[in-house]
Amino acid sequence: MRCTILQPGYLPWLGFFNQMALSDCFVFFDDVQFDRRGWRNRNRIKTPNGPIWLTVPVVQHGKFDQDLRDTMIDTSQNWARKHIRSIEFSYRNAPFFNLYFAQLSTVLNERFDRLIDLDDRLIALQMDWLNLRNVRTFQSSELAVTETDKTGRLVEICRVLGATEYISGPLCRNYLDLEQFARAGIRVFLHNYTHPAYPQLYGDFVPYMAAIDLVMNCGPESAAFLGDSSALVDFRSMGSAD
């Protein structure tokens, strides 16, 4: 069984969903430190004037070491209305806007206090759109993992779920101890994703947008653009991770 362990993001990009498509189980890494400059509460969409950021405001005063699962949305700001308006303005002329916009705006209009709950809800919606309904999802905080070592935690999560293969992100070579995986009998793959081009509004193709850019433009055919297992590189074929 193949497992991926990633922090959830706000309206993630295609590479996130490609890893999911290549996995039997997908673990949302929610009990790690919130990255203030990461992708947990923001992403980009393409507008007639170029890419723009959609950022969910969060409460951080005096909590710079807070876990992702403890990060609260700043509900004093009307961010959802702004995001819905930006998405509508950017994609109202997209071929499949009418198929998805109502569902997306309904979720964004829901009341969320925790960022993790918003991210998870939007990811679940897009999993349905991208035909990823058979992937089992888990929260790392619910798996009773006690290991504190960075690689050790990943290995223990795989063990708890019975995974024999693990997909790692491209930056893992900076910290991953492959020997720990080898001793546990877990095969490690590097996710080396090449972003596909697809029909897109507003001139030249711009990659690395939120996945809703693909969905609004390609509709039910979007899953075909996620890519296949060619994105995976077996670490055994690469020699040392150093």
N, C-alpha and C positions, 0 to 999 in steps of 0.2 A: 504494500500500500504506500502511496506517495503523499507526502505532506508538505505544505508551505506554511510558514509562520511569518506574518507581516503585520505591521501596525496599519490599522484602517486609515483611510484618508477621506477628505471631503470631495465627493464626486471624482473618484480616482481616474487615472489615465488608462490607456489600453493595456500597457504592460502589466498592471495590477491584475486585470481580468484574464490576461493570457496565463499568468501563473496559476490563477484559480482554475482555468480550464484544463490545465495540465495536472491538477491535483485531485486526489480522492477526498482528502480532508484539508480544510483551510482554517488556520488558527489566527484569530485577531489578537495581536500582541497588545493587550490593553493595560497590563500592569508594569509598564516601563515609563521612563520619564517623558513628559510632554516636551516636544521640540518646538520652541517658539517660532522658529524660522523654517519649519518643515511644511509638510503637506496635510497635516491632520485637520486643519481648519481652513484650508484655502486651495483653490485651483484656478485654472485659466479657461476661458472660452474665447472663441473667435468672433469678433464683431465686424461690422463694415469698416470700422476704423482701426482694425488690428486686434490682437489678443489683449484681454483685460483680466485682472484678478477679481475673483469673487472670494471674499474673506469673511469668515464667521467670527465675530468678536468674542473673545473669551475673557474670563476673570482671572487675572494673574497677580494682582497686587499682593506682594509678600509670599507668593507661592511659586517661585521659580523652580523649585525642585519637585513640583507636583507630578503625580502619575497621570497618564492619559485618562484613565478611568475616573479620576477625580476632577478633571478639568471641566469647569462649568461655563456655559454660554452666557454672555452678557445680554440678558434679556431686556435690558433698558434701552437697547438700540433696535431699531426696526430693520434689521439686516435682511430678513427673509423677503420683505416686500421689495427691497432694492434688487436682490438676486433674481426674484421672479420677473421683475420688469426688465432687467438686463438680458435674461434668457429669452424672454418673449421678443424683445427688440432685435436680438441677434439671430433668432431662428424661426421667426414667424413665416418666413418665405422658404424655409427648408421643406423638402418633399414630405417628411413624416412628422412635422411639427404637431399636427392635430392628433396624431396617434398617441403621443407621449406627454405632451405639455400638461394636460389636465392632471394626470397622475403625479407628475413631478411637482407641480405647484401645490397639490393637495398635501403631499408629504412636507414640503417646505413650510406650509402654513400651520402644520401641527406644532404643538407646544413641546419643546425639548429643553430640559435643563442641563443635561450632561452632553458634551460634545460627542462622546462615544456612541450615545443612543441615536443621535442624528446621523452620524456617519454610517452606523450599522443599518439603519432603516433605508438610507439611500442606496447602499450597496446591495441590500436584499432586493430592492426594486429593480436595479440594473441587472442583477443576476437573473431575474425573471425575463427581462427583455433580451438578454444575451444567451438564453437557453442553458444556464448554468445551475439549474434547479437540483441536479443530482449531487452536487458537491456538498459534503457535510461541513458545517461551520461550527467553530467553538470559540469561546473566550479563554485566553490563557489564564486569567484570574480564577476561572472555575475549575481548573484541572488539578488543583492541589499539588502544584510543583514546588519543591522546597530548595532545589539547587540554586545557588546564587552566582556561580561562575557563568560568564556570558555564553560560552559554548555549551557548558554543562546543562543550562536551562533548556536550550534547544534540543539537546539529546534526550533529556528527561521527558519533554513534551512528546517527542516522537515515540519514546518507549510507552508512555501512558496510552497513546492512541494506537499502538501496534504498528507504527509506520516502519517500513524497511528502506524507504527512499526519502530524501529531503531535498527540496529545491531552495537554493539560497540566492539572494540578490547579488548584483555585480560587485558591491563593495565589501563582500564578506571576506575577501582575501586579506583585508586589513586586520582581521581579528579572529577568524574561524580556526579552531584547532581541529584539523581533520582527523588526527589520531583518535580523539575521543569518539567521533562518529564511527571510525573503523573498528574500534574495540567493541562498540555496541552493535556492530553488524549492520550499520546504516550507510547506504550508498548516497553520496552527495553529488548533486547536479548544480551547476552554475546557470542562472537564468540570463542568457545573452540575447536579449530581445532586439530585433530589428523592427522599427516602427513602419507599418505599412502605409501606403498612400491610398486614399479613397476619395470619392467625389465630395467636394467641400465648397461652401459658399465663399464669395469675396476674393477672387483672384487666386494667386499661387497657393499651393498646399502648404499648410503650416502644421508640423507634427506636435505631439506632446500636449494636446489639449485635453480637457476633461472628456471622458468617454461619451458623454451626452452629445458631443459634437458629431461623433460617428453615428450614433443612434438617430439623431434628428435628420441626418443626411441620407442614411442607408436603410433605416427601418428594420424590418424582419431579416434582412440579409446581413445585418451587422456582425453576427457571430462568425460569418465566413472571413471577416477581416481580422479576427483575433490572432490568427496564426496557429501553428501546430507545434509539435515537439521538436522541430528544428532549432527552437530557441534554447534548448537544453544542451549543456556541455558537461560530460562526465568528468569530474575532477581527476579521476584516475588517468585520463588521457592527457592531462595537463602537467603532470608531475607535481612538484611541490607548490604549495600555495604562497610561498615567499617570493 
